Amino acid sequence: MADAVYTHGHHESVLRSHRWRTADNSAAYLLGSLRPGLDVLDVGCGPGTITADLAALVAPGRVTAVDAADGVLAQARAVAAERGLDNVVCAVADVHALDFPDDSFDVVHAHQVLQHVGDPVAALREMRRVCRPGGVVAARDSDYAAFAWYPEPPALEEWRGLYRRVARANGGEPDAGRRLLSWARQAGFTDITPSAAVWCFATPEERAWWSALWADRTTESGYARLAVEGGHTTPEGLAAAAGAWREWGVARVGRERGRVVHRAARGDPLPGVRRPNYPGPVWRSSAPHCASASTTWTPRWRSTSGSPAVRRCGSSAAASASPPSAASC
C-alpha cells in the first residue's frame, strides 16, 4: 500500500472550511438512510460538525468518529459536547486498517477522505468489512478538474494544475469524484447508487468567504509547504495564486442570474407573460457570473452478504464515469 500525505493539513484556513460543513450541505444524499438507533462510523471526521449532525439524527444510536490526526479530534469532541450529544465516541484510526470487528456498524460514512488516501480501494474494502449486511457505505469526494468559476483568471487555472500535481505527488487523487464508482466496483460492491452535487458560491458574501479561505490555504497551510518543498512552485508562485483567488472574490461582472429559468430585470415579468403564483426558481446547476462551483461525487453502496448479481445502473451511473460540467450537474 502506498503511503499518502494529507495535502491540506489542519491550518485554520482549512478548518474554516471544514467547520462550515453540515450533514445537510455535505451528506444530504445519505440522510434518507438514517434513522434513530443506527450505529454509524464517520471516517475522517475532522472537526466533527458533520459527525454531530449525524449523531443527532441517529440517537440513541452511537456515532464513532475517527480521524488519522489526533489533534483535530479534540475539536470533534468539543462540538459534540457543545451540542449536548452523549452518543459520540472519537478515536484515532487508519481507514486502511480499521480497528473494529467485522459487521460493527449500520452506516459507514466518509466525506472527502478517499482523495487523500494511498489506496482508496483498500480503504473501501475496510469500510465494507466493518459494515453490517444490509447496511450502507457512503462516500463523497471532490473532483478538482470539475471546479468551475467565472471570471476565469489564468492564474486560477495555474493554481488548479499546481494543486493537482502536489496532491498526486503526496499519494492522493484530487479528481477522486469521477473515480468513486470504479473504486467501489473494484472493492467488491455491487448494489451502488451514484450521484453528484455542486456547492455554488455566488453571492458577494459567499465569494468573499470562499476566495479568502483558498487564498489563505494557498500560502499558509501545509499545502503551501509541500508545494514549495516538493519543487512544484515557489513562494512567489503561491502568492500569485492567492492574489488570483482574492481578485476573483471581489470581481464585479454584473447581476447574478444563475437560474434555471431566466428572470427578467428587476423581477418584472415579460410583456404578455403571466407571472406564476410560486417563488422564482432556485439555482441548481448553471454557474452564475462571479461564481465558483465545486462538483462533488456521492456514490452510496449497500453492504450485502453473499454474491448477488451485479445490478445494472441507469444513465446516472453511466454519467458518473466521466464528470459533467458544472452547468449539467
C-alpha positions, 0 to 999 in steps of 0.5 A: 500500500502506498503511503499518502500525505494529507495535502491540506493539513489542519491550518485554520484556513482549512478548518474554516472550511471544514467547520462550515460543513453540515450533514445537510450541505455535505451528506444530504444524499445519505440522510434518507438512510438514517434513522434513530438507533443506527450505529454509524462510523464517520471516517475522517471526521475532522472537526466533527460538525458533520459527525454531530449532525449525524449523531443527532439524527441517529440517537440513541444510536452511537456515532464513532468518529475517527480521524488519522490526526489526533489533534483535530479530534479534540475539536470533534469532541468539543462540538459534540459536547457543545451540542449536548450529544452523549452518543459520540465516541472519537478515536484515532484510526487508519481507514486502511486498517480499521480497528473494529470487528467485522459487521460493527456498524449500520452506516459507514460514512466518509466525506472527502477522505478517499482523495487523500488516501494511498489506496482508496480501494483498500480503504473501501474494502475496510469500510465494507468489512466493518459494515453490517449486511444490509447496511450502507457505505457512503462516500463523497469526494471532490473532483478538482478538474470539475471546479468551475468559476467565472471570471476565469483568471489564468492564474486560477487555472495555474493554481488548479494544475499546481494543486493537482500535481502536489496532491498526486505527488503526496499519494492522493487523487484530487479528481477522486469524484469521477473515480468513486464508482470504479473504486467501489466496483473494484472493492467488491460492491455491487448494489451502488447508487451514484450521484453528484452535487455542486456547492455554488458560491455566488453571492458577494458574501459567499465569494468573499468567504470562499476566495479568502479561505483558498487564498489563505490555504494557498500560502499558509497551510501545509499545502503551501509547504509541500508545494514549495518543498516538493519543487512544484512552485515557489513562494512567489508562485503561491502568492500569485495564486492567492492574489488570483483567488482574492481578485476573483472574490471581489470581481464585479461582472454584473447581476447574478442570474444563475437560474434555471429559468431566466428572470427578467430585470428587476423581477418584472415579468415579460410583456404578455407573460403571466407571472406564476403564483410560486417563488422564482426558481432556485439555482441548481446547476448553471454557474452564475457570473462571479461564481465558483462551483465545486462538483462533488461525487456521492456514490452510496453502496449497500453492504450485502452478504453473499454474491448477488448479481451485479445490478445494472445502473441507469444513465446516472451511473453511466454519467458518473464515469466521466464528470459533467460540467458544472452547468449539467450537474 
